[in-house]
Amino acid sequence: MDKMIVSGGRALRGEVRVSGAKNSALPILFSTILAEGAHKFTNLPNLKDIESTAELLASLGCICSRDGDIFSVTNKGINNFEAHYDLVRKMRASILCLGPLLARYGEAVVSMPGGCAIGSRPIDLHLDSMKALGAEIELREGYVMAKAKRLKGARILFESVTVGGTENLMMAATLAEGKTLIENAAKEPEIVDLAEYLISMGAKISGHGSSIIEIDGVEKLRAAEHRIIPDRIEAGTLLIAAAITHGDVTIQDCRPDHLEALLLKLKECGFQMQIGKTDIHIASQKTWKAVDITTAPFPLFPTDLQAQYMALMTAAEGTSVISETVFENRFMHVQELIRLGADISPKTRVAVVRGVKPGGLTGAPVMATDLRASACLVLAGLAAHGDTLINRIYHLDRGYEKLETKLSHLGGKINRVS
């Protein structure tokens, strides 16, 4: 099992390019179930979660391949409708094959995703929306057993915003008979990217990016080509890495309009930035103010940047309050930051972070508990004196493409060891 040694005290400087968005690529790859033919994608990141998705698609009968920057999924017709537990357990996003299988083939057997380190993430809203479209669903021996002759459009109001639920329902509704209206829909950029690919396949979708999405079902979709949007969470992580190391970095090939909540907070902290259409430059800063955040669905502050932002606040001037409203167990990185010398008082969903003096963080052995916590510890290690040994770094490979390589290119000292 790989570990990572981060030697702190070096300011990051230079330019770095952002990879494609994992959270956009996963649902788009599952949407290839909806149409036979050769689907081609560019800017698709090379990640463990992408590998897991390709493995699941291959088990259903698709052929996945990568040739340089082009990732292809060839669907010659699905010949298996079961997403087995051994594949689904690797990645919760596997539930996203449910809607496409039901819509295209009228049948799906999908393993229940099970628990999650950062929260329960129930799939009730996914199942309820499929039932609203006319599917018959039974839960048996840890599997979702779903059938439908043909799904029928319906008006569906989500009781709470769900990104995965919105994605699953959008894909299912593209081939449903009649009109589907999704109310209280998720508004994330990844939702918009999925909708744009479905439209290029021949789907009739409007309102994506707003809280109400309208879909007119069609008889058939076709394979298409698409470029995945830049990963806003990776871009935000790199920005915070530059900030916490007193660096001077330009983040290239990103979408600043997808990062407005973070950029506003960084400006409030006192960081100087120049923002272009596809790049952000953040300038060296000796000190920064502590600023509170509360996580919430897009366009507000993303939960996927909460841990990284907390690392930044450990070295801020003053005290900040970080409130987590999306997941009930997303403060597991707190105890690891405390091992590095951070002053944090955690409660269930609120953490009070008192900034330590410059040089207050000190390297120590720590344990990564999830994907974003891994990134948080890397950033804290970059700011700490001495070496930080991060265990269970495999979490990082699920969602960041060669993060240590990018940070090393900027002047950070990071070594991966087995």
N, C-alpha and C positions, 0 to 999 in steps of 0.2 A: 504493500500500500504506500503510495507516494506521500511525501511530506514536503513542506516548503520552508526554507530558511530565508527570512527577510532581514537584511541589515539596514538599520535606519540611519537617519541623519543626512540624507542626500536630497537636495532640491531637484525636482524633476524639471527638465527643460527640453524644448523642441516641439515637434509636430507628431501627431498620432492619428491614425485613421480608425473610424468606428466600423465594426462589422455589422452584418445584417441582424435583424431583430429575431431572437429565438421565439419570443411570444407571438410573433407574427407568422414565422415560418411553420410552426407546428400545426395550427389549424389549416393553413393553406395546403400543407402536404396531405392532411386528411381529406381535404376537399377533392383531391384527385380521384377518390372513390366514386364520385358522382358522375364521372364521364370517362368513357374509354378513349384511348389515344395516347399520344406522347406529350406529357406536360413538362415544360422546361422552365427552370428558375435560375436567376442570377442573384448574386449577393446573399446566398444562403450560407449561414455560418457553419463551420465544421465543429460540431459539438456532440457530446454524449447523448443529449436528448434527441438530436437529429438522427443519430445512429439508431437509437431505440425506436424512433418513429419509422425509419426505413425498414427495420427488422420486422415491425408489426405489419407494415404494408406488404412486405414480401410474404409473410405468412398468410395473407389474404389472397395472394396471387399476383401482386404487382411486381414490376422489375424496377429497382432503384439503382442509379449509377451516378457517379460524379466524374466529370471531365474538365479539369481546371476549374474555371469559375461557374461552369454550368452543371446544375443538378437536375437529373431527369427522373421522372416517374412514368413508366409505361404501363398503362392499364389496358390489358387485353381481355378484361372480363374477370370479375371476382369469382373465385371458385371455393372460397371458404368464408363463412360468416361469423366465425368465432375469434374473438380477441382473448387469447388464453391468459390465465393468471400470471404465468411465468414471464410474459411480455408486459402486461399492464402494470405489474408491481414495480417495474423500473421507473415508471413515469405516469403521474396522475393524469396528464393531458391525453392519455390513451382513450379516455371516455369520449373524446371528440370523434371517434369513429362511429359512434352510435347513430347520430343523426344522418350522416351520409349513407350508411348501410341500410337503414330503414327506408330512406327516401328512394334510393336507387334499386334496392333488391327486396324490400319488404320484409327483411329478416335480419336480426342481429343478436348475437350472444356475446356479451361483453363482461369480463370480470369486474367486480366492484373494485374501485381503486384502493379502498382501505384508508388507514389513517395517514396523517401527515405531521411532520415535526412542528410546523409553525401554526397548525390549527386543524380543525376537523374537516373543513371544506366539503360539506355534504353535497351529494349530487341530486337531492330531491327536486330542485328547480329544473334540472335537465330532464328528469323522468316525467315530472308534471307537465312540462311543455310538450313532450312527445305524446303523452296521453291526450292532451288538448287537441293535437293534430289527428287523433284517431287511432293511435297505436295501442295495442294490447301488451301490457308489461307485467311480468311476473319476476319476483326475486326468488332464486332458488340456488342453494348450495354455493353462495358467494358470487353468483352470476346474475346479470340483468338479461332476462329472456324477453325479447321484443319482436312483435310481428305486426304487419299492417298490409292490407291489399294495396291501397294507395292512400297516402296521407292526404288530409283535407285541410285547407287553410282555416285559420281561426284567429280571433283576437286574444292575445295573451299578455297579461299584466304581471311582470315579475314583482314579487313583494319586496325584494331587495335587489340591488344591482349585482349582476353576475356576468363576468366576462366570458367564462367558459359556457355558461348556459345560453348566453346570447349567440355565441359562435355556433354551438350545436343546433340551436333552433334556426338560425339563418340558413345553415347548410341544408337542413331537413326541409325547410319551407320552399327552397328553390324549385323542387320537383313536386311539391304538393299541389293538389287540385284547388284552384281558387286563390284568394288573397289572404295573406297572413299579416297581422298588425302586431308588432312587438312594442309594448309600452314599458317605460322604465328600463330601456335597453342600456347596456354599457356603451360608453362613448370613446373608449380608448383608441389611439391611433391604429392599434393592431386590429380592431374591429373594422375600421375603415379600409385597411389594407386587404383583409379577407374579402370584404364586400367588393372591392375593386377587382380582385381576381375572379370572383364569382360572376361579376358583370362581364368580364372579358370572355368567360365561358358561355355566356348567353343568358345569364340570370337577369331578372328584372327587379332591381332593388333601388329604393330611394330612402333618404333620411338617415343613412349611416353617418355616424358622427354626432347625431342628436339622440335625444331620449326616446324618439319614436321612429321605428324602422318599418317600412312597408315593402312587402315582397309579393309579387304576382308570380305564382307558380307557372313553370313551363313544362313542356313534354320531355325535352331532352337538352342536355348540355354537351359542350364539346371541349376537348383539351385546348389549352392556350399556353402563352408564355407570360412571365411576370418577373419583375425585379422586386425583391424584398426590401422594405423600408429599413433605414438604419436603426440600430438598437438604442433606444433612448435611455435605458437603464445602464448600458455599458458607457454611453456618453456621459451620463451623470456621475458614474463611478470614477471615470478618468478625470472629470472636472474636480471632484472632491479630492482625488489623489494629488492633483497639482496644488490645490488649495492647502491641504494639510502639510505638505512638504515645503511650503513657501516657494513654490515653483513658478515657472513662466512657460505656459504650454498652450498650443493651438490644437483644438480638437477638430479634426477634419471629417468631411462626409457625414455630417450629422443633421438633425432637424431641430434647430433651436425652438421652433414653435411647439414642439412636443415636450419641451423642458421648461416652460415658462414658470411653473410653480417653484422649481429648484432655483432657477436663475434669479427670481425675485428674492428668495431667501438668502442667496449668496450675496446679492447686492446689499441687502439689509445688514448682513454681517460686516460689510465694508470692502468686499472684494471688487476690484476694478476689472471689467470685462468689455471686450469689443465683440459684438455679435453680428455676424453676416448671415447670408441666406443658408449656407451649408457649413459654417464653421463658427467656432467660439474661441476667442483668445482670453485667457485668464492670466492676470499679471501677479508678480510676486507681492506678497503681503506679510509684514512682520507679525502683526497681531490682527485678530478679528473678534467681533462682538458675539456673545451668545444670543441666539435667536430661537424662539419656540417654534415647533411645528406640530401639526396634527395630520396624520395620514388619512386619505379618503380617495374614492375613485376619481379617475381623470375627469376634469382637468386640474384637480387639486393635488396635493403633495403625494407622490406614489409610495405605497408601502414597501415596494422593492428598493427604495433608496433610503429607507428609514435607518437601517443599521449603519450604512456608510456615513450618513449625515451625523449619526450619534458619535462616530469616531472623530469627526471634525469638531464636534462640540466639546469633546474631552480636553481639547487644547485651546478652547475659546476663552475670552475674557468675560467673566461673569457666570451666571447660572441660566441654563435653558431647561424647558419642560418639553419632553417629547411624548406625545399621545398617539397610541396605536389603536385605530378604530376598525381596521379591516380584519386582522387575525388576532385570535385570543392568546397566542403563545409565541409572539415574535420578539421576545426580549432575551432569548437564550444566549445571545452574544454578550449580554451585560456582564455576566460573571467572568467571562474571558477577558473583557476589557479591564475589569477590576484587577485581574491578575497582572496586567501591564501597568497598573498604577492609576487607572482612571478613578474618579470620585463620582459614583453614580448610586442613587437610591431608587431601586426599581420597585414598582408595585405591579399589579396584574396587567394594566394597560397604560400606565403612565410611568415615565422615568425622569427623575430630576438629575440633571448632569451639571456638576460644578467643574468649571474649567480648571485644569491644573496649570502650574507655571510652565513656561517653555522648558523643555527637557524633563518634564515631569513623568512622561511615559518611559518605561524601561522594558527592554525585551525580556520575554519569558516563554516557556512552552505553553501553547494554548490548543484548544480543540475546536475545529469548525463543526457546527451543528446543522447548517443548511447552506444553500447556495449564496444568499446575500450576506449571511453571517461570515462566510468565508472571505468575501470581498472586504467586509468591514475590518476583519483581522489583518488582512494584507495592508490596508491603508493605515491602520494603527501601527503596524510594524514598520512601515516606511517613516513614520513620525517618531518612533521610539528610539532611545539610545540603546545600542547593542543589538543583539540578534534575537529575533522572534521565531520560534519553531512552531509552525502550524501543522497540526495533525488532521487527518481526514480531508485532505485537500481535493479528493475526488469530487466533492460537491461543486467545486469551482469549475471543473471541466464540463459540467452539465449546462452552464449558461454563459461562460465567457470564453471566447476564442483566443487562446494564446495570450492571456492577460499578463502573465509574467514576462513574456517576450516584449510586449508593448511597453510595459513599465521599465524594463531593462533598457530598451531603446531610448527612453527618456532620461536615463541616468540612474535609475533605481538599481539596487543590488539584491537580486532575488535568485535563489538556486532551488531547483526541484531535486529531491533525493528520494531514492527508493528505500 
